[in-house]
Amino acid sequence: MPYYIGDVIKDYNKLVIRTPEAFGKTGINVKIKTRVDDIDPQKGLVRLSDDSSIPYDILVMATGANAARLDIPGADLAGVFVLRNLTDALRIKSYLTEKKCRKAVLIGGGFIVMEMCEALRNLGIETTVMVRGCRPVTRWDVGLTDVIVDELKKNEVSFIPETKFLAIERGTSGHLVLKTDKGDVDADVILMGVGIRRDNTLTRAAGIELGESGAIKVDFRQQTSIPGIYAVGDCCEVFHKVARRWVYLPLGDIANKQGRVAGQNIGGHPVEFPGVVGAQSFKVFSLEVGAAGLTEKEAAGYGFQPTSAMIQGLPVGRPMSSGEKLWLKLVADKTTGKLLGGQCVGAKGAIQRIYALSVALWSGLSIEEVG
């Protein structure tokens, strides 16, 4: 969606996998603009906001998660956005064009904010990133986030850390004013990228069990604690093969796989989703950024004795190099020598390394075997 906003993808229809009309041609009835108010597992009923009910034999919970907003005055003013779905993207792009926005403030340091930096700069919009902590994408090592911050500054994105956000107010000529402990910041548009929140209202009311993470507890076939009810996507947990635990990891490719697994089981073709190794990646200007497995902090929390090493090198052989740099961090268990995780940042070749490390993590290889 950031690439649609930044005009890399020109037609938003390319982001629509299937329309309600296309579903209808295959015998699937899609009800849009319809809210589910209650689930009754005893009677097998889903009650809707228009006081009607739909009976079911099998129910799939695919409610995802909602983008969080800062709990500050003015967070709901016009011109303050979150980016979670295509509707959000359409609204943001329309607003940027209609208001002829020239200055944007992005609150947060996650994937969406990093990708939106590039999108907004491609549109010629002055961009500032502000975070509550001391650095962006905190899952990555400090040395790697330093490289990312340098890349932001190289592309004229201002980065302001350790900021306390107080309120958003309407300024003169329709502009917005973000009030912080470091002073007021003017903006034409503000994007909040401060994480997601799971809405468990329906789940709790229906008596569906939640996991330790607070997301819906499922088994390897995506079944919940109630027979006949499945859960997939950002509303449920997934098994992490490295941690050997059920975790919450809301990523699109995981949601897609879970949906396929649930569908096959419902359709009478039993299959299991054995889990993930936590591979994830994003792009920020000329940098590829990727990771897989566990960080040192996560590994220690799961009972491992982690140790790590960071190296810097070339993504290709020296005779073919144009001076590009690649940073790679590996995490392993001191006791067994088993690879636990990897992180990589570079102008090229970073994601290739994460592909290989993901296979190594899936296979349970040791550091020696990876070498």
C-alpha positions as CSV (number, residue, x, y, z in Angstrom):
1,M,0.0,0.0,0.0
2,P,2.8,2.5,0.6
3,Y,3.9,1.8,-3.0
4,Y,0.4,2.7,-4.2
5,I,0.5,5.9,-2.2
6,G,4.0,6.7,-3.6
7,D,2.9,6.1,-7.2
8,V,5.0,3.0,-7.8
9,I,1.8,1.1,-8.2
10,K,-0.5,3.3,-10.3
11,D,-3.8,1.4,-10.2
12,Y,-5.2,0.4,-6.8
13,N,-7.2,-2.3,-8.5
14,K,-4.0,-4.3,-8.7
15,L,-4.2,-4.6,-4.9
16,V,-7.7,-6.1,-4.9
17,I,-7.3,-9.9,-5.0
18,R,-11.0,-10.6,-5.6
19,T,-14.1,-8.4,-5.7
20,P,-17.5,-9.4,-4.1
21,E,-18.8,-9.8,-7.6
22,A,-16.0,-12.3,-8.5
23,F,-16.8,-14.2,-5.3
24,G,-20.4,-14.3,-6.3
25,K,-19.6,-16.0,-9.6
26,T,-18.2,-19.0,-7.6
27,G,-21.2,-19.2,-5.4
28,I,-19.8,-17.3,-2.4
29,N,-22.0,-14.7,-0.9
30,V,-20.1,-11.7,0.4
31,K,-21.9,-9.2,2.7
32,I,-20.0,-5.9,2.9
33,K,-20.6,-3.0,5.3
34,T,-22.0,-5.6,7.8
35,R,-21.0,-5.8,11.4
36,V,-21.1,-9.0,13.5
37,D,-22.4,-8.2,17.0
38,D,-22.5,-11.7,18.5
39,I,-21.5,-15.3,18.0
40,D,-23.6,-18.1,19.6
41,P,-21.6,-21.4,19.3
42,Q,-24.4,-23.4,21.1
43,K,-27.0,-22.6,18.4
44,G,-24.5,-22.1,15.6
45,L,-25.5,-18.6,14.8
46,V,-23.8,-15.3,13.9
47,R,-25.9,-12.3,14.8
48,L,-25.5,-9.2,12.7
49,S,-25.9,-5.5,13.4
50,D,-29.2,-5.3,11.4
51,D,-30.8,-7.8,13.9
52,S,-30.6,-10.7,11.4
53,S,-28.8,-14.0,12.0
54,I,-26.8,-16.4,9.8
55,P,-26.6,-20.1,10.8
56,Y,-23.4,-21.9,10.4
57,D,-21.9,-25.4,10.6
58,I,-18.3,-24.2,10.3
59,L,-17.2,-20.7,11.4
60,V,-13.8,-19.1,10.5
61,M,-12.6,-16.2,12.6
62,A,-10.5,-13.9,10.3
63,T,-11.0,-10.6,12.0
64,G,-7.4,-9.5,11.9
65,A,-6.3,-6.6,14.1
66,N,-6.9,-2.9,14.1
67,A,-4.2,-0.2,13.7
68,A,-3.6,1.6,17.0
69,R,-3.8,5.3,17.5
70,L,-2.1,7.3,20.2
71,D,-4.4,8.1,23.1
72,I,-3.9,11.9,22.9
73,P,-6.3,14.8,22.2
74,G,-6.8,15.4,18.4
75,A,-5.8,11.8,17.4
76,D,-9.0,11.7,15.3
77,L,-8.7,15.0,13.5
78,A,-9.0,15.1,9.7
79,G,-5.6,14.7,8.3
80,V,-4.5,12.2,11.0
81,F,-4.3,8.7,9.5
82,V,-3.4,5.1,10.2
83,L,-2.5,2.6,7.4
84,R,-3.9,-0.9,7.8
85,N,-5.9,-1.6,4.7
86,L,-6.7,-0.5,1.2
87,T,-9.4,1.9,2.3
88,D,-6.8,3.7,4.5
89,A,-4.4,3.9,1.5
90,L,-7.1,5.3,-0.8
91,R,-8.0,8.0,1.8
92,I,-4.4,8.9,2.4
93,K,-3.6,9.3,-1.3
94,S,-6.7,11.3,-2.0
95,Y,-6.0,13.6,1.0
96,L,-2.4,14.1,-0.1
97,T,-3.6,15.2,-3.6
98,E,-6.6,17.3,-2.6
99,K,-4.8,19.2,0.1
100,K,-1.6,19.5,-1.9
101,C,0.4,18.3,1.1
102,R,4.0,19.4,1.4
103,K,4.9,18.4,4.9
104,A,4.3,15.0,6.7
105,V,5.0,13.7,10.1
106,L,5.2,10.0,10.7
107,I,4.8,8.8,14.3
108,G,6.4,5.4,15.0
109,G,9.3,3.4,13.6
110,G,7.9,0.1,12.3
111,F,7.7,-1.4,8.8
112,I,4.8,0.8,7.5
113,V,6.5,4.0,8.6
114,M,9.8,3.0,7.0
115,E,8.1,2.2,3.7
116,M,6.0,5.4,3.9
117,C,9.1,7.5,4.2
118,E,10.2,6.4,0.7
119,A,6.6,6.8,-0.7
120,L,6.3,10.4,0.6
121,R,9.7,11.5,-0.5
122,N,8.9,10.1,-4.0
123,L,6.0,12.6,-4.0
124,G,8.3,15.4,-3.0
125,I,6.8,15.7,0.5
126,E,9.0,16.9,3.4
127,T,9.0,14.0,5.8
128,T,9.8,13.8,9.5
129,V,9.8,10.5,11.6
130,M,9.3,10.8,15.4
131,V,9.5,7.9,17.8
132,R,9.1,7.5,21.6
133,G,12.2,5.3,21.9
134,C,15.8,6.0,20.8
135,R,15.7,4.3,17.4
136,P,13.4,2.8,14.7
137,V,12.6,-0.9,14.0
138,T,13.8,-1.9,17.4
139,R,13.8,-5.7,16.7
140,W,17.0,-5.1,14.7
141,D,20.4,-4.6,16.4
142,V,21.5,-1.1,17.3
143,G,24.3,-1.3,14.8
144,L,21.8,-2.1,12.0
145,T,19.3,0.5,13.0
146,D,22.1,3.1,12.9
147,V,22.6,2.1,9.2
148,I,18.8,2.6,8.6
149,V,18.8,6.0,10.3
150,D,21.7,7.1,8.1
151,E,19.7,6.0,5.1
152,L,16.8,8.1,6.2
153,K,19.0,11.2,6.6
154,K,20.7,10.5,3.3
155,N,17.2,10.8,1.7
156,E,16.4,14.0,3.6
157,V,14.1,12.4,6.1
158,S,14.4,14.0,9.6
159,F,14.5,11.5,12.4
160,I,13.6,12.7,15.9
161,P,14.0,10.1,18.7
162,E,12.9,10.0,22.4
163,T,9.8,12.1,21.9
164,K,6.7,12.4,24.1
165,F,3.5,13.1,22.1
166,L,1.1,15.4,23.9
167,A,-1.7,16.4,21.5
168,I,-2.6,17.2,17.9
169,E,-4.3,20.5,17.2
170,R,-5.7,22.3,14.2
171,G,-3.3,25.1,13.1
172,T,-3.8,28.1,10.8
173,S,-4.8,27.6,7.2
174,G,-6.0,24.0,7.9
175,H,-2.6,22.8,8.9
176,L,-2.0,20.4,11.9
177,V,0.2,21.0,14.9
178,L,1.7,18.1,16.7
179,K,2.5,19.1,20.3
180,T,5.5,17.3,21.9
181,D,7.8,17.7,24.8
182,K,10.3,19.0,22.3
183,G,8.1,21.7,20.9
184,D,5.4,22.0,18.3
185,V,5.7,20.4,14.9
186,D,3.7,21.7,11.9
187,A,2.4,19.2,9.3
188,D,-0.1,18.9,6.5
189,V,-0.7,15.2,7.2
190,I,0.2,13.0,10.2
191,L,0.5,9.2,10.0
192,M,0.4,7.1,13.1
193,G,2.3,3.8,12.8
194,V,2.4,2.7,16.4
195,G,1.4,-0.9,16.2
196,I,-1.8,-2.9,16.2
197,R,-4.5,-3.9,18.7
198,R,-6.4,-7.2,18.7
199,D,-10.1,-6.8,19.2
200,N,-11.1,-9.9,21.3
201,T,-14.7,-8.7,22.1
202,L,-16.4,-11.3,20.0
203,T,-13.9,-14.0,20.8
204,R,-14.3,-13.6,24.6
205,A,-18.1,-13.4,24.3
206,A,-18.2,-16.7,22.4
207,G,-16.0,-18.5,24.9
208,I,-13.1,-19.1,22.5
209,E,-9.9,-19.6,24.4
210,L,-7.0,-17.2,24.0
211,G,-3.3,-18.0,24.1
212,E,-0.7,-16.5,26.3
213,S,-0.1,-13.8,23.7
214,G,-3.7,-12.6,24.0
215,A,-4.5,-13.8,20.4
216,I,-6.8,-16.7,19.6
217,K,-5.4,-20.1,20.5
218,V,-5.3,-22.6,17.6
219,D,-3.9,-26.0,16.8
220,F,-1.8,-27.0,13.8
221,R,-5.0,-27.3,11.7
222,Q,-6.2,-23.8,12.7
223,Q,-9.0,-25.1,14.9
224,T,-9.9,-23.1,18.1
225,S,-10.9,-24.5,21.4
226,I,-14.6,-24.8,20.2
227,P,-15.3,-27.5,17.7
228,G,-16.4,-26.2,14.3
229,I,-14.7,-22.8,14.8
230,Y,-11.4,-22.0,13.1
231,A,-9.2,-18.9,13.3
232,V,-6.7,-17.5,10.8
233,G,-4.5,-14.4,10.3
234,D,-3.7,-11.6,12.6
235,C,-6.3,-12.5,15.2
236,C,-4.6,-15.8,16.1
237,E,-1.3,-17.3,17.2
238,V,1.2,-19.3,15.1
239,F,3.8,-21.9,16.1
240,H,7.4,-20.6,16.1
241,K,9.7,-23.5,15.2
242,V,12.8,-21.9,16.7
243,A,11.2,-20.8,19.9
244,R,9.1,-24.0,20.1
245,R,6.3,-21.8,21.4
246,W,3.0,-20.5,20.1
247,V,3.5,-16.8,19.5
248,Y,1.7,-13.8,18.0
249,L,3.3,-12.8,14.6
250,P,0.9,-10.7,12.5
251,L,2.3,-10.9,9.0
252,G,0.5,-11.2,5.7
253,D,2.2,-14.3,4.3
254,I,1.5,-16.2,7.6
255,A,-2.2,-15.2,7.3
256,N,-2.4,-16.4,3.8
257,K,-0.9,-19.8,4.7
258,Q,-3.2,-20.2,7.7
259,G,-6.2,-19.4,5.5
260,R,-5.2,-22.1,3.0
261,V,-4.7,-24.7,5.8
262,A,-8.1,-24.0,7.4
263,G,-9.8,-24.1,4.0
264,Q,-8.2,-27.5,3.1
265,N,-9.2,-29.0,6.5
266,I,-12.8,-27.6,6.2
267,G,-12.9,-29.1,2.7
268,G,-12.0,-32.5,3.9
269,H,-8.3,-32.6,3.0
270,P,-6.5,-32.8,6.3
271,V,-3.3,-30.8,6.5
272,E,-1.3,-29.1,9.2
273,F,0.6,-25.8,9.3
274,P,3.9,-26.8,11.0
275,G,4.8,-23.2,11.9
276,V,7.2,-20.4,10.9
277,V,10.7,-19.2,11.7
278,G,9.7,-15.5,11.9
279,A,11.2,-14.4,8.6
280,Q,10.3,-10.8,7.7
281,S,11.6,-8.0,5.5
282,F,11.1,-4.5,4.2
283,K,12.7,-1.9,2.0
284,V,13.7,1.6,2.9
285,F,15.0,3.6,0.0
286,S,18.1,1.7,-1.3
287,L,18.4,-0.7,1.7
288,E,17.0,-4.2,2.0
289,V,16.3,-5.1,5.6
290,G,15.5,-8.6,6.8
291,A,15.5,-10.9,9.8
292,A,14.5,-14.4,10.7
293,G,14.4,-16.5,13.9
294,L,15.0,-14.9,17.4
295,T,16.8,-11.9,18.7
296,E,19.1,-12.3,21.7
297,K,16.5,-10.9,24.1
298,E,13.8,-13.3,22.7
299,A,16.2,-16.2,22.8
300,A,17.1,-15.6,26.5
301,G,13.4,-15.3,27.3
302,Y,12.7,-18.7,25.8
303,G,15.5,-20.3,27.9
304,F,18.4,-20.3,25.5
305,Q,21.9,-19.0,26.2
306,P,22.4,-16.7,23.3
307,T,25.6,-15.4,21.9
308,S,26.0,-13.3,18.7
309,A,28.4,-11.8,16.2
310,M,28.1,-9.0,13.7
311,I,30.1,-8.8,10.5
312,Q,30.3,-6.3,7.6
313,G,31.3,-7.3,4.2
314,L,30.5,-7.2,0.5
315,P,27.3,-8.7,-1.0
316,V,29.1,-10.0,-4.1
317,G,32.7,-11.1,-4.9
318,R,35.2,-8.3,-4.6
319,P,36.0,-8.1,-8.4
320,M,32.2,-7.6,-9.1
321,S,31.7,-5.1,-6.2
322,S,30.9,-1.5,-6.7
323,G,31.5,-0.7,-3.0
324,E,28.1,-1.8,-1.7
325,K,28.2,-2.9,2.0
326,L,26.3,-5.7,3.7
327,W,25.8,-6.0,7.5
328,L,25.0,-9.4,8.9
329,K,24.3,-10.5,12.5
330,L,23.9,-14.1,13.7
331,V,22.5,-15.3,17.0
332,A,23.3,-18.8,18.3
333,D,22.9,-20.9,21.4
334,K,26.1,-21.2,23.5
335,T,25.3,-24.6,24.8
336,T,24.4,-26.4,21.5
337,G,25.9,-24.2,18.8
338,K,22.4,-24.1,17.2
339,L,21.6,-21.2,14.9
340,L,18.8,-19.1,16.6
341,G,18.4,-16.1,14.4
342,G,19.9,-13.7,11.8
343,Q,19.5,-10.1,10.7
344,C,20.8,-8.5,7.6
345,V,20.9,-5.0,6.1
346,G,22.4,-3.9,2.8
347,A,21.9,-2.2,-0.6
348,K,21.6,-5.7,-2.2
349,G,21.9,-9.3,-1.2
350,A,20.4,-8.9,2.3
351,I,17.2,-10.7,1.6
352,Q,19.0,-13.5,-0.2
353,R,20.9,-14.1,3.0
354,I,17.6,-14.2,5.0
355,Y,16.2,-16.7,2.6
356,A,19.1,-19.0,3.2
357,L,19.1,-18.4,7.0
358,S,15.4,-19.2,7.1
359,V,16.0,-22.6,5.5
360,A,18.8,-23.2,8.0
361,L,16.5,-22.2,11.0
362,W,13.7,-24.4,9.6
363,S,16.1,-27.3,9.4
364,G,17.6,-26.7,12.9
365,L,21.2,-26.3,11.6
366,S,24.1,-25.4,13.8
367,I,26.5,-22.5,13.1
368,E,29.1,-25.0,11.8
369,E,26.6,-26.5,9.4
370,V,25.5,-23.1,8.2
371,G,29.1,-22.2,7.5
